[in-house]
Amino acid sequence: MSGALLSATDLTVRFGGLVAVNKVSFEVQRGEVFTIIGPNGAGKTTVFNLISRIYQPTAGGIRYEGEDLVAQPPHAVAALGIARTFQNIELFEFASVLQNLLIGTHTHRRTSLWQDLLFTGATRRAEIHARRKAEEVIDFLSLQKYRDMMVAGLPYGVRKVVELARALCAEPKLLLLDEPSSGLNVEETDDMAWWIQDIQRDLGITVLMVEHDMSLVSKVSDRVLAMNQGEVLALGTPEEVQSHPGVIEAYLGSTDDLSSLRRVEA
């Protein structure tokens, strides 16, 4: 790892009189898998939406590659090298897997409307690059058999992988995964863990994840940030965070049963 790719300092968000996030600070190091956990209402998704620029912080700041991310408009985030998946799958259901992936490649498209209409040499080169990238991701995530199938007809678990594939087609430096195991069975969750590890190790992509499945968190995470009621509760390795008395208290209401923390609903 070679320094922080993303840093948040005293992030605060208020919705009217409700403080959703209160002075949250953390750094995501290059090349790591950094996971945010916490019970319902902890502020995890709010932090994700701040980084995605869906929300504007009331106070505090976010820096990405040393630059002020808060100053960037939402539509510029993907071009900076930040891609995201969603807890509720957001795909074009009546398009094929390949077509969905090609949409992801358009993040870095630099041709103009007139070049595309006239199908100039620059447009042809851009199309070749996009298709090559989409096919690389299809091979990487073993989606060959689904390549030309409509998304609407695919099993839920496969659609989760397709959404991951579309995010990878944007060629991100930072990949935001919003509860990637949500709705998956045990076998599919194990497969998701392998994909995340391969993305980190083989592609060198930094991963920031919100997750509720503690078995997945333990398998893939380098560091974990636990939140509760909008504030930082603990930060450290998965083992350190899971054994933290405040984390156990937030999940269970007591410190008597650590074992049931292995899989809980965030």
ChimeraX commands (.cxc) that place a marker at each C-alpha (Angstrom):
marker #1 position 0.00,0.00,0.00 radius 0.5
marker #1 position 1.23,3.47,-0.81 radius 0.5
marker #1 position -0.81,6.00,1.13 radius 0.5
marker #1 position -4.43,7.02,1.36 radius 0.5
marker #1 position -6.50,6.97,-1.81 radius 0.5
marker #1 position -9.54,8.39,-0.02 radius 0.5
marker #1 position -9.74,10.32,3.24 radius 0.5
marker #1 position -12.77,11.61,5.11 radius 0.5
marker #1 position -12.39,14.25,7.81 radius 0.5
marker #1 position -15.09,15.11,10.37 radius 0.5
marker #1 position -17.91,14.24,7.99 radius 0.5
marker #1 position -21.22,15.50,9.31 radius 0.5
marker #1 position -24.67,15.33,7.71 radius 0.5
marker #1 position -27.86,16.79,9.11 radius 0.5
marker #1 position -31.33,16.25,7.69 radius 0.5
marker #1 position -33.37,18.90,9.43 radius 0.5
marker #1 position -32.93,18.21,13.14 radius 0.5
marker #1 position -31.58,14.68,12.57 radius 0.5
marker #1 position -27.81,14.16,12.64 radius 0.5
marker #1 position -27.27,11.16,10.34 radius 0.5
marker #1 position -23.45,11.29,10.41 radius 0.5
marker #1 position -21.48,13.04,13.13 radius 0.5
marker #1 position -17.78,13.91,12.73 radius 0.5
marker #1 position -16.77,10.67,11.00 radius 0.5
marker #1 position -13.12,10.43,9.94 radius 0.5
marker #1 position -11.25,7.58,8.23 radius 0.5
marker #1 position -8.75,6.84,5.47 radius 0.5
marker #1 position -8.87,4.15,2.78 radius 0.5
marker #1 position -5.39,3.05,1.81 radius 0.5
marker #1 position -4.49,2.20,-1.77 radius 0.5
marker #1 position -4.94,-1.48,-2.53 radius 0.5
marker #1 position -6.94,-2.45,0.56 radius 0.5
marker #1 position -10.45,-3.72,1.19 radius 0.5
marker #1 position -11.99,-1.34,3.71 radius 0.5
marker #1 position -15.41,-2.26,5.10 radius 0.5
marker #1 position -18.00,-0.21,6.96 radius 0.5
marker #1 position -20.33,-2.13,9.27 radius 0.5
marker #1 position -23.05,-1.19,11.73 radius 0.5
marker #1 position -26.66,-1.81,12.72 radius 0.5
marker #1 position -29.62,-0.22,10.94 radius 0.5
marker #1 position -29.49,3.57,11.09 radius 0.5
marker #1 position -25.77,3.63,11.80 radius 0.5
marker #1 position -25.06,6.01,8.90 radius 0.5
marker #1 position -23.21,3.56,6.63 radius 0.5
marker #1 position -25.20,4.23,3.47 radius 0.5
marker #1 position -25.13,7.97,4.16 radius 0.5
marker #1 position -21.32,7.85,4.13 radius 0.5
marker #1 position -21.45,5.94,0.84 radius 0.5
marker #1 position -23.80,8.53,-0.63 radius 0.5
marker #1 position -21.45,11.31,0.45 radius 0.5
marker #1 position -18.56,9.68,-1.40 radius 0.5
marker #1 position -20.79,9.10,-4.45 radius 0.5
marker #1 position -21.74,12.81,-4.23 radius 0.5
marker #1 position -25.43,11.96,-3.93 radius 0.5
marker #1 position -25.43,13.88,-0.63 radius 0.5
marker #1 position -23.62,17.07,0.29 radius 0.5
marker #1 position -21.93,17.09,3.72 radius 0.5
marker #1 position -23.13,19.65,6.22 radius 0.5
marker #1 position -19.57,19.87,7.51 radius 0.5
marker #1 position -16.25,18.12,7.00 radius 0.5
marker #1 position -14.49,17.07,3.82 radius 0.5
marker #1 position -13.54,14.19,1.53 radius 0.5
marker #1 position -10.31,14.03,-0.42 radius 0.5
marker #1 position -9.68,11.58,-3.26 radius 0.5
marker #1 position -6.14,11.28,-4.62 radius 0.5
marker #1 position -5.38,14.47,-2.71 radius 0.5
marker #1 position -8.13,16.46,-4.43 radius 0.5
marker #1 position -11.32,17.87,-2.88 radius 0.5
marker #1 position -14.04,15.38,-3.82 radius 0.5
marker #1 position -16.82,17.53,-2.34 radius 0.5
marker #1 position -16.08,20.17,-4.96 radius 0.5
marker #1 position -16.86,17.72,-7.76 radius 0.5
marker #1 position -20.36,17.46,-9.26 radius 0.5
marker #1 position -22.00,14.01,-9.01 radius 0.5
marker #1 position -21.73,13.32,-12.74 radius 0.5
marker #1 position -17.93,13.71,-12.60 radius 0.5
marker #1 position -17.32,11.04,-9.96 radius 0.5
marker #1 position -17.16,8.04,-12.32 radius 0.5
marker #1 position -14.65,9.76,-14.60 radius 0.5
marker #1 position -12.39,10.31,-11.57 radius 0.5
marker #1 position -12.10,6.54,-11.16 radius 0.5
marker #1 position -14.86,5.79,-8.64 radius 0.5
marker #1 position -17.46,3.14,-9.52 radius 0.5
marker #1 position -20.34,1.83,-7.42 radius 0.5
marker #1 position -22.78,-1.05,-7.08 radius 0.5
marker #1 position -26.09,-0.80,-5.23 radius 0.5
marker #1 position -27.82,-2.94,-2.61 radius 0.5
marker #1 position -30.89,-3.01,-4.86 radius 0.5
marker #1 position -29.60,-4.05,-8.27 radius 0.5
marker #1 position -29.68,-1.20,-10.80 radius 0.5
marker #1 position -29.37,-2.80,-14.25 radius 0.5
marker #1 position -31.14,-2.38,-17.58 radius 0.5
marker #1 position -33.30,-5.52,-17.37 radius 0.5
marker #1 position -34.38,-5.61,-21.00 radius 0.5
marker #1 position -30.83,-5.36,-22.33 radius 0.5
marker #1 position -28.28,-8.15,-22.57 radius 0.5
marker #1 position -25.40,-8.66,-20.17 radius 0.5
marker #1 position -22.96,-7.40,-22.83 radius 0.5
marker #1 position -25.04,-4.28,-23.47 radius 0.5
marker #1 position -25.14,-3.49,-19.75 radius 0.5
marker #1 position -21.37,-3.85,-19.54 radius 0.5
marker #1 position -20.83,-1.63,-22.57 radius 0.5
marker #1 position -22.75,1.11,-20.76 radius 0.5
marker #1 position -20.15,0.90,-18.00 radius 0.5
marker #1 position -17.32,1.43,-20.49 radius 0.5
marker #1 position -18.77,4.77,-21.63 radius 0.5
marker #1 position -17.46,6.47,-18.49 radius 0.5
marker #1 position -14.19,7.25,-20.25 radius 0.5
marker #1 position -15.63,7.84,-23.73 radius 0.5
marker #1 position -14.09,10.98,-25.27 radius 0.5
marker #1 position -15.70,11.10,-28.72 radius 0.5
marker #1 position -18.25,13.78,-29.60 radius 0.5
marker #1 position -21.82,13.33,-30.75 radius 0.5
marker #1 position -20.84,14.26,-34.32 radius 0.5
marker #1 position -17.98,11.75,-34.32 radius 0.5
marker #1 position -20.36,9.05,-33.16 radius 0.5
marker #1 position -23.01,9.96,-35.76 radius 0.5
marker #1 position -20.43,9.88,-38.56 radius 0.5
marker #1 position -18.72,6.81,-37.07 radius 0.5
marker #1 position -15.28,8.32,-37.50 radius 0.5
marker #1 position -11.99,6.56,-36.88 radius 0.5
marker #1 position -11.93,7.85,-33.31 radius 0.5
marker #1 position -15.39,6.38,-32.70 radius 0.5
marker #1 position -14.36,3.02,-34.17 radius 0.5
marker #1 position -11.29,2.91,-31.94 radius 0.5
marker #1 position -13.42,3.79,-28.91 radius 0.5
marker #1 position -15.91,1.04,-29.76 radius 0.5
marker #1 position -13.13,-1.52,-30.13 radius 0.5
marker #1 position -11.68,-0.53,-26.76 radius 0.5
marker #1 position -15.11,-0.72,-25.10 radius 0.5
marker #1 position -15.87,-4.14,-26.47 radius 0.5
marker #1 position -12.42,-5.43,-25.59 radius 0.5
marker #1 position -12.83,-4.19,-22.01 radius 0.5
marker #1 position -16.31,-5.71,-21.68 radius 0.5
marker #1 position -15.07,-9.08,-22.95 radius 0.5
marker #1 position -12.13,-8.98,-20.51 radius 0.5
marker #1 position -14.51,-8.44,-17.60 radius 0.5
marker #1 position -16.85,-11.19,-18.85 radius 0.5
marker #1 position -13.90,-13.59,-18.85 radius 0.5
marker #1 position -12.66,-12.35,-15.46 radius 0.5
marker #1 position -16.02,-12.96,-13.75 radius 0.5
marker #1 position -16.86,-16.13,-15.72 radius 0.5
marker #1 position -19.97,-14.63,-17.31 radius 0.5
marker #1 position -19.41,-16.13,-20.78 radius 0.5
marker #1 position -22.57,-18.29,-20.74 radius 0.5
marker #1 position -24.71,-15.25,-19.88 radius 0.5
marker #1 position -23.06,-12.84,-22.33 radius 0.5
marker #1 position -25.99,-12.46,-24.74 radius 0.5
marker #1 position -28.84,-13.19,-22.32 radius 0.5
marker #1 position -31.37,-10.59,-21.20 radius 0.5
marker #1 position -30.76,-9.46,-17.62 radius 0.5
marker #1 position -34.46,-9.88,-16.77 radius 0.5
marker #1 position -34.21,-13.65,-17.21 radius 0.5
marker #1 position -31.14,-14.18,-15.05 radius 0.5
marker #1 position -31.06,-15.56,-11.50 radius 0.5
marker #1 position -30.65,-12.93,-8.77 radius 0.5
marker #1 position -27.14,-14.07,-7.87 radius 0.5
marker #1 position -25.95,-13.77,-11.47 radius 0.5
marker #1 position -27.43,-10.28,-11.72 radius 0.5
marker #1 position -25.38,-9.25,-8.67 radius 0.5
marker #1 position -22.24,-10.37,-10.51 radius 0.5
marker #1 position -23.35,-8.55,-13.68 radius 0.5
marker #1 position -23.70,-5.31,-11.71 radius 0.5
marker #1 position -20.21,-5.88,-10.33 radius 0.5
marker #1 position -19.00,-6.47,-13.88 radius 0.5
marker #1 position -20.53,-3.21,-15.12 radius 0.5
marker #1 position -18.75,-1.32,-12.36 radius 0.5
marker #1 position -15.44,-2.94,-13.35 radius 0.5
marker #1 position -16.00,-1.88,-16.96 radius 0.5
marker #1 position -15.70,1.73,-15.76 radius 0.5
marker #1 position -12.04,0.89,-14.97 radius 0.5
marker #1 position -12.20,2.24,-11.41 radius 0.5
marker #1 position -9.38,2.92,-9.00 radius 0.5
marker #1 position -11.88,2.84,-6.12 radius 0.5
marker #1 position -14.79,0.39,-6.17 radius 0.5
marker #1 position -17.72,1.04,-3.82 radius 0.5
marker #1 position -19.70,-2.12,-3.02 radius 0.5
marker #1 position -23.02,-1.55,-1.27 radius 0.5
marker #1 position -23.90,-4.79,0.55 radius 0.5
marker #1 position -22.64,-7.15,-2.18 radius 0.5
marker #1 position -23.92,-10.27,-0.35 radius 0.5
marker #1 position -27.46,-8.94,0.10 radius 0.5
marker #1 position -29.95,-11.55,-1.14 radius 0.5
marker #1 position -27.28,-14.17,-1.87 radius 0.5
marker #1 position -27.19,-17.70,-0.50 radius 0.5
marker #1 position -24.13,-19.13,1.29 radius 0.5
marker #1 position -22.53,-20.52,-1.88 radius 0.5
marker #1 position -23.08,-17.29,-3.81 radius 0.5
marker #1 position -21.66,-15.29,-0.90 radius 0.5
marker #1 position -18.53,-17.46,-0.95 radius 0.5
marker #1 position -18.21,-16.79,-4.69 radius 0.5
marker #1 position -18.58,-13.05,-4.06 radius 0.5
marker #1 position -15.74,-13.25,-1.54 radius 0.5
marker #1 position -13.51,-14.83,-4.20 radius 0.5
marker #1 position -14.42,-12.11,-6.72 radius 0.5
marker #1 position -13.61,-9.33,-4.24 radius 0.5
marker #1 position -10.26,-10.91,-3.38 radius 0.5
marker #1 position -9.43,-11.31,-7.09 radius 0.5
marker #1 position -10.42,-7.70,-7.80 radius 0.5
marker #1 position -8.08,-6.52,-5.06 radius 0.5
marker #1 position -5.21,-8.88,-5.82 radius 0.5
marker #1 position -5.30,-9.32,-9.61 radius 0.5
marker #1 position -6.70,-5.96,-10.72 radius 0.5
marker #1 position -5.15,-3.82,-7.98 radius 0.5
marker #1 position -8.43,-2.03,-7.31 radius 0.5
marker #1 position -9.10,-0.50,-3.91 radius 0.5
marker #1 position -12.44,-1.64,-2.46 radius 0.5
marker #1 position -14.67,0.28,-0.04 radius 0.5
marker #1 position -17.57,-1.88,1.07 radius 0.5
marker #1 position -20.69,-1.62,3.22 radius 0.5
marker #1 position -21.61,-5.11,4.38 radius 0.5
marker #1 position -23.77,-6.93,6.95 radius 0.5
marker #1 position -22.45,-10.48,6.54 radius 0.5
marker #1 position -19.62,-10.75,9.06 radius 0.5
marker #1 position -18.30,-13.96,7.55 radius 0.5
marker #1 position -17.72,-12.13,4.25 radius 0.5
marker #1 position -16.29,-9.13,6.10 radius 0.5
marker #1 position -13.79,-11.36,7.91 radius 0.5
marker #1 position -12.72,-13.14,4.71 radius 0.5
marker #1 position -11.97,-10.14,2.53 radius 0.5
marker #1 position -11.39,-7.05,4.70 radius 0.5
marker #1 position -8.03,-5.58,5.61 radius 0.5
marker #1 position -9.65,-3.06,7.96 radius 0.5
marker #1 position -13.15,-2.47,9.29 radius 0.5
marker #1 position -14.90,0.68,10.46 radius 0.5
marker #1 position -17.83,0.07,12.82 radius 0.5
marker #1 position -20.44,2.81,13.10 radius 0.5
marker #1 position -23.41,3.32,15.40 radius 0.5
marker #1 position -25.90,6.17,15.50 radius 0.5
marker #1 position -23.88,8.15,12.96 radius 0.5
marker #1 position -20.57,7.98,14.81 radius 0.5
marker #1 position -17.37,5.94,14.65 radius 0.5
marker #1 position -17.49,3.11,17.17 radius 0.5
marker #1 position -14.31,1.17,16.32 radius 0.5
marker #1 position -11.65,0.94,13.62 radius 0.5
marker #1 position -9.17,-1.88,13.10 radius 0.5
marker #1 position -8.78,-5.40,11.74 radius 0.5
marker #1 position -11.93,-7.55,11.47 radius 0.5
marker #1 position -10.88,-9.46,14.58 radius 0.5
marker #1 position -10.23,-6.30,16.59 radius 0.5
marker #1 position -13.54,-4.73,15.62 radius 0.5
marker #1 position -15.63,-7.87,16.22 radius 0.5
marker #1 position -14.20,-8.25,19.72 radius 0.5
marker #1 position -14.68,-4.57,20.61 radius 0.5
marker #1 position -17.17,-4.31,23.52 radius 0.5
marker #1 position -18.91,-1.30,22.00 radius 0.5
marker #1 position -19.50,-3.14,18.72 radius 0.5
marker #1 position -20.92,-6.17,20.52 radius 0.5
marker #1 position -23.15,-3.88,22.55 radius 0.5
marker #1 position -24.41,-2.06,19.44 radius 0.5
marker #1 position -25.34,-5.31,17.70 radius 0.5
marker #1 position -26.53,-7.44,20.58 radius 0.5
marker #1 position -27.46,-5.15,23.41 radius 0.5
marker #1 position -25.01,-7.04,25.64 radius 0.5
marker #1 position -21.49,-8.49,25.56 radius 0.5
marker #1 position -22.60,-12.03,26.41 radius 0.5
marker #1 position -22.77,-13.60,22.98 radius 0.5
marker #1 position -19.97,-12.74,20.55 radius 0.5
marker #1 position -20.65,-15.81,18.42 radius 0.5
marker #1 position -23.97,-14.47,17.13 radius 0.5
marker #1 position -22.11,-11.49,15.68 radius 0.5
marker #1 position -20.91,-13.73,12.86 radius 0.5
marker #1 position -23.95,-12.91,10.73 radius 0.5
marker #1 position -26.35,-10.14,11.61 radius 0.5
marker #1 position -28.51,-7.72,9.72 radius 0.5
marker #1 position -26.89,-4.27,9.34 radius 0.5
marker link #1:1,2 radius 0.2
marker link #1:2,3 radius 0.2
marker link #1:3,4 radius 0.2
marker link #1:4,5 radius 0.2
marker link #1:5,6 radius 0.2
marker link #1:6,7 radius 0.2
marker link #1:7,8 radius 0.2
marker link #1:8,9 radius 0.2
marker link #1:9,10 radius 0.2
marker link #1:10,11 radius 0.2
marker link #1:11,12 radius 0.2
marker link #1:12,13 radius 0.2
marker link #1:13,14 radius 0.2
marker link #1:14,15 radius 0.2
marker link #1:15,16 radius 0.2
marker link #1:16,17 radius 0.2
marker link #1:17,18 radius 0.2
marker link #1:18,19 radius 0.2
marker link #1:19,20 radius 0.2
marker link #1:20,21 radius 0.2
marker link #1:21,22 radius 0.2
marker link #1:22,23 radius 0.2
marker link #1:23,24 radius 0.2
marker link #1:24,25 radius 0.2
marker link #1:25,26 radius 0.2
marker link #1:26,27 radius 0.2
marker link #1:27,28 radius 0.2
marker link #1:28,29 radius 0.2
marker link #1:29,30 radius 0.2
marker link #1:30,31 radius 0.2
marker link #1:31,32 radius 0.2
marker link #1:32,33 radius 0.2
marker link #1:33,34 radius 0.2
marker link #1:34,35 radius 0.2
marker link #1:35,36 radius 0.2
marker link #1:36,37 radius 0.2
marker link #1:37,38 radius 0.2
marker link #1:38,39 radius 0.2
marker link #1:39,40 radius 0.2
marker link #1:40,41 radius 0.2
marker link #1:41,42 radius 0.2
marker link #1:42,43 radius 0.2
marker link #1:43,44 radius 0.2
marker link #1:44,45 radius 0.2
marker link #1:45,46 radius 0.2
marker link #1:46,47 radius 0.2
marker link #1:47,48 radius 0.2
marker link #1:48,49 radius 0.2
marker link #1:49,50 radius 0.2
marker link #1:50,51 radius 0.2
marker link #1:51,52 radius 0.2
marker link #1:52,53 radius 0.2
marker link #1:53,54 radius 0.2
marker link #1:54,55 radius 0.2
marker link #1:55,56 radius 0.2
marker link #1:56,57 radius 0.2
marker link #1:57,58 radius 0.2
marker link #1:58,59 radius 0.2
marker link #1:59,60 radius 0.2
marker link #1:60,61 radius 0.2
marker link #1:61,62 radius 0.2
marker link #1:62,63 radius 0.2
marker link #1:63,64 radius 0.2
marker link #1:64,65 radius 0.2
marker link #1:65,66 radius 0.2
marker link #1:66,67 radius 0.2
marker link #1:67,68 radius 0.2
marker link #1:68,69 radius 0.2
marker link #1:69,70 radius 0.2
marker link #1:70,71 radius 0.2
marker link #1:71,72 radius 0.2
marker link #1:72,73 radius 0.2
marker link #1:73,74 radius 0.2
marker link #1:74,75 radius 0.2
marker link #1:75,76 radius 0.2
marker link #1:76,77 radius 0.2
marker link #1:77,78 radius 0.2
marker link #1:78,79 radius 0.2
marker link #1:79,80 radius 0.2
marker link #1:80,81 radius 0.2
marker link #1:81,82 radius 0.2
marker link #1:82,83 radius 0.2
marker link #1:83,84 radius 0.2
marker link #1:84,85 radius 0.2
marker link #1:85,86 radius 0.2
marker link #1:86,87 radius 0.2
marker link #1:87,88 radius 0.2
marker link #1:88,89 radius 0.2
marker link #1:89,90 radius 0.2
marker link #1:90,91 radius 0.2
marker link #1:91,92 radius 0.2
marker link #1:92,93 radius 0.2
marker link #1:93,94 radius 0.2
marker link #1:94,95 radius 0.2
marker link #1:95,96 radius 0.2
marker link #1:96,97 radius 0.2
marker link #1:97,98 radius 0.2
marker link #1:98,99 radius 0.2
marker link #1:99,100 radius 0.2
marker link #1:100,101 radius 0.2
marker link #1:101,102 radius 0.2
marker link #1:102,103 radius 0.2
marker link #1:103,104 radius 0.2
marker link #1:104,105 radius 0.2
marker link #1:105,106 radius 0.2
marker link #1:106,107 radius 0.2
marker link #1:107,108 radius 0.2
marker link #1:108,109 radius 0.2
marker link #1:109,110 radius 0.2
marker link #1:110,111 radius 0.2
marker link #1:111,112 radius 0.2
marker link #1:112,113 radius 0.2
marker link #1:113,114 radius 0.2
marker link #1:114,115 radius 0.2
marker link #1:115,116 radius 0.2
marker link #1:116,117 radius 0.2
marker link #1:117,118 radius 0.2
marker link #1:118,119 radius 0.2
marker link #1:119,120 radius 0.2
marker link #1:120,121 radius 0.2
marker link #1:121,122 radius 0.2
marker link #1:122,123 radius 0.2
marker link #1:123,124 radius 0.2
marker link #1:124,125 radius 0.2
marker link #1:125,126 radius 0.2
marker link #1:126,127 radius 0.2
marker link #1:127,128 radius 0.2
marker link #1:128,129 radius 0.2
marker link #1:129,130 radius 0.2
marker link #1:130,131 radius 0.2
marker link #1:131,132 radius 0.2
marker link #1:132,133 radius 0.2
marker link #1:133,134 radius 0.2
marker link #1:134,135 radius 0.2
marker link #1:135,136 radius 0.2
marker link #1:136,137 radius 0.2
marker link #1:137,138 radius 0.2
marker link #1:138,139 radius 0.2
marker link #1:139,140 radius 0.2
marker link #1:140,141 radius 0.2
marker link #1:141,142 radius 0.2
marker link #1:142,143 radius 0.2
marker link #1:143,144 radius 0.2
marker link #1:144,145 radius 0.2
marker link #1:145,146 radius 0.2
marker link #1:146,147 radius 0.2
marker link #1:147,148 radius 0.2
marker link #1:148,149 radius 0.2
marker link #1:149,150 radius 0.2
marker link #1:150,151 radius 0.2
marker link #1:151,152 radius 0.2
marker link #1:152,153 radius 0.2
marker link #1:153,154 radius 0.2
marker link #1:154,155 radius 0.2
marker link #1:155,156 radius 0.2
marker link #1:156,157 radius 0.2
marker link #1:157,158 radius 0.2
marker link #1:158,159 radius 0.2
marker link #1:159,160 radius 0.2
marker link #1:160,161 radius 0.2
marker link #1:161,162 radius 0.2
marker link #1:162,163 radius 0.2
marker link #1:163,164 radius 0.2
marker link #1:164,165 radius 0.2
marker link #1:165,166 radius 0.2
marker link #1:166,167 radius 0.2
marker link #1:167,168 radius 0.2
marker link #1:168,169 radius 0.2
marker link #1:169,170 radius 0.2
marker link #1:170,171 radius 0.2
marker link #1:171,172 radius 0.2
marker link #1:172,173 radius 0.2
marker link #1:173,174 radius 0.2
marker link #1:174,175 radius 0.2
marker link #1:175,176 radius 0.2
marker link #1:176,177 radius 0.2
marker link #1:177,178 radius 0.2
marker link #1:178,179 radius 0.2
marker link #1:179,180 radius 0.2
marker link #1:180,181 radius 0.2
marker link #1:181,182 radius 0.2
marker link #1:182,183 radius 0.2
marker link #1:183,184 radius 0.2
marker link #1:184,185 radius 0.2
marker link #1:185,186 radius 0.2
marker link #1:186,187 radius 0.2
marker link #1:187,188 radius 0.2
marker link #1:188,189 radius 0.2
marker link #1:189,190 radius 0.2
marker link #1:190,191 radius 0.2
marker link #1:191,192 radius 0.2
marker link #1:192,193 radius 0.2
marker link #1:193,194 radius 0.2
marker link #1:194,195 radius 0.2
marker link #1:195,196 radius 0.2
marker link #1:196,197 radius 0.2
marker link #1:197,198 radius 0.2
marker link #1:198,199 radius 0.2
marker link #1:199,200 radius 0.2
marker link #1:200,201 radius 0.2
marker link #1:201,202 radius 0.2
marker link #1:202,203 radius 0.2
marker link #1:203,204 radius 0.2
marker link #1:204,205 radius 0.2
marker link #1:205,206 radius 0.2
marker link #1:206,207 radius 0.2
marker link #1:207,208 radius 0.2
marker link #1:208,209 radius 0.2
marker link #1:209,210 radius 0.2
marker link #1:210,211 radius 0.2
marker link #1:211,212 radius 0.2
marker link #1:212,213 radius 0.2
marker link #1:213,214 radius 0.2
marker link #1:214,215 radius 0.2
marker link #1:215,216 radius 0.2
marker link #1:216,217 radius 0.2
marker link #1:217,218 radius 0.2
marker link #1:218,219 radius 0.2
marker link #1:219,220 radius 0.2
marker link #1:220,221 radius 0.2
marker link #1:221,222 radius 0.2
marker link #1:222,223 radius 0.2
marker link #1:223,224 radius 0.2
marker link #1:224,225 radius 0.2
marker link #1:225,226 radius 0.2
marker link #1:226,227 radius 0.2
marker link #1:227,228 radius 0.2
marker link #1:228,229 radius 0.2
marker link #1:229,230 radius 0.2
marker link #1:230,231 radius 0.2
marker link #1:231,232 radius 0.2
marker link #1:232,233 radius 0.2
marker link #1:233,234 radius 0.2
marker link #1:234,235 radius 0.2
marker link #1:235,236 radius 0.2
marker link #1:236,237 radius 0.2
marker link #1:237,238 radius 0.2
marker link #1:238,239 radius 0.2
marker link #1:239,240 radius 0.2
marker link #1:240,241 radius 0.2
marker link #1:241,242 radius 0.2
marker link #1:242,243 radius 0.2
marker link #1:243,244 radius 0.2
marker link #1:244,245 radius 0.2
marker link #1:245,246 radius 0.2
marker link #1:246,247 radius 0.2
marker link #1:247,248 radius 0.2
marker link #1:248,249 radius 0.2
marker link #1:249,250 radius 0.2
marker link #1:250,251 radius 0.2
marker link #1:251,252 radius 0.2
marker link #1:252,253 radius 0.2
marker link #1:253,254 radius 0.2
marker link #1:254,255 radius 0.2
marker link #1:255,256 radius 0.2
marker link #1:256,257 radius 0.2
marker link #1:257,258 radius 0.2
marker link #1:258,259 radius 0.2
marker link #1:259,260 radius 0.2
marker link #1:260,261 radius 0.2
marker link #1:261,262 radius 0.2
marker link #1:262,263 radius 0.2
marker link #1:263,264 radius 0.2
marker link #1:264,265 radius 0.2
marker link #1:265,266 radius 0.2
view
